[in-house]
Amino acid sequence: MKPRVLVLYTGGTIGMQPSDRGYVPIRGFGRLMKAHLQTRASHQLPEYELIELDALIDSANLVPSDWGRIGGRIVEQWDAYDGFVILHGTDTMAYTASALSFMLRGIDKPVIVTGSQIPLTETRNDALDNLVTALMLAGRAEISEVCIYFDGRLLRGNRSTKLKSAGFDAFDSPNHPWLGQVGIHIDLKRHLLLKPGRREFLLPAFAADAVSVAQIYPGISARVIESHLEPDNVRGLILQTYGVGNVPDNNPSLLRVLGRAVEQGKVILNISQCIQGKIDQGVYATGASLNPIGVIPGADLTLEAAFTKLHTLLGEGLNASRVRQAMSVSICGECTC
Ligand code: ASP
């Protein structure tokens, strides 16, 4: 029997069309997709049905509650399908894929997130290949996790990041090997794929401003960091630090601001500005200055995984000390912790 796949169109370039304001998402992607796929050897494809979000979005407009809307649609339909394809804009695709991985834990079916750099309606596009291959991957029972498929690469969703604004090879997972490579053959790296675990669906109450992000730069003042931490609704801050996790330790007021926020119950996570590598908050005195304050080292998390993991844990209602604990362990392959 053919696998059954549900395709959820959320918006994004893949289904966009030009308007007088630039590209916008247009309803009716299902008809378009059918028209393109029926001319192909469609017997090789899984059976699929397509639904669209009520309000399609350019993913630049996405807010954390949209992760809940997308996750909710998948959870509702979980038992009826063998796999899922989420069509999404590329701008925040890695955030959504990461957020979904924390919402759909221990799953035993593929959830493949994809999109394109050029819309399906244009003559020369990357949309058709991404779509067809994502459909095929969503029919593969060996995959039991949330992935991004893009331009021949199958990536762990919560390890992925968008690295190129115009190249077809826009996504990569610099701190984790690809889970599969697609050329003439679909080559899955089975030993890297997550095994199904104890399934747990979590649809947290995502609060828009719960997590803030501050990048350290030469000359940054305590006041700048304070402005990130001041709003009451900010409960977590991601610090993007230099190299293995260094901050200017010759700025005591900056360290004081961070320490005060931790005492107030805010969670501060240290991740690197570098694309590749891992936090080691002790190699240099500058980075070691964060240890007594209670800043959590974020291992090799991407910004997207760090941001959505923190959002998820806070949205689940965990207190600060439980959030800190959970941030230090891998929940679904997101870090080498
Ligand atoms: N702005 C678009 C989006 O993220 C870009 C894309 O899909 O490539 O929805």
Boltz pocket constraint, residues with backbone or C-beta under 6 A from the ligand:
constraints:
  - pocket:
      binder: B
      contacts: [[A, 11], [A, 12], [A, 13], [A, 14], [A, 57], [A, 58], [A, 59], [A, 60], [A, 88], [A, 89], [A, 90], [A, 91], [A, 92], [A, 115], [A, 116], [A, 117]]
      max_distance: 6.0
